[in-house]
Amino acid sequence: MSVLQEQITAADADISGLADIRDVVIDTAQPKAERIKSYLRQIKNPYLYRCGDIVVRVSFCNTDATLEDRLKQYLLSAQGIPL
């Protein structure tokens, strides 16, 4: 876990001090590297931010499964399709 992730939990977060992802504006005409820098400047902490009144904490498991794998698994199970 990075230092940013370990610093605070979603429950302990001061919501007024978190960037609201709805305020983040990305200029899609910029190169990818510049878009990433802009996002990080605006969001401040990509692991802990808010969306309105909801605190969002992002973390990752140590696994070889990708997000795409997990979403596919979730969608199939939600439709009752055996894996």
SULMOZI-V665254 format. One record per pair of residues at least 24 apart in sequence whose C-alpha atoms are under 6 Angstrom apart, sorted by the first residue. I is the first residue (numbers start at 1). GAP is how many residues later the second one is. Records with the same first field share a line. If there is no record, write none. Layout:
# SULMOZI-V665254
I=GAP / GAP
This chain:
# SULMOZI-V665254
5=42
10=45 / 47
18=31
19=24 / 30
20=30 / 31
21=30
